[in-house]
């Protein structure tokens, strides 16, 4: 599109030219599709605070990971407390974003949270794909 950086995205008004969206992972769950939400930014994995977090935000994470849609948002600390920086707070996805980093937030590293507020997600995918990967689904 004219006027847009090639291969970039906007995050809080900041153009990330030629960059792909930051990676997201779910940790401490029973599959790659459940766990505490962590996002990779500026060479560091960090967590996401639960302020304003809802099922729409959780769905964006599940879709970004190829894990279907969110079926639960477990209580904070269900998958343990994170370490390192809290990278996102007041995340507000509208539902069609391709990645968590495309949702609005206070900005990278700006928060008023503690790690006991780290968010977690359980997605409906992952279990069938594990069967497919090991050839047991026929």
Secondary structure, 3 states (H helix, E strand, C coil): CCCCCCCCCEECCEECCCCCCCCEEEEECCCCCEEEEEEEECCEEEEEECCCCCHHHHHHHHHHCCCCCEEECCCCCCCCCCCCCEEECCCECCCCCCCHHHCECCCCCCCCCCHHHECEEEECCCHHHHHHHCCCCC
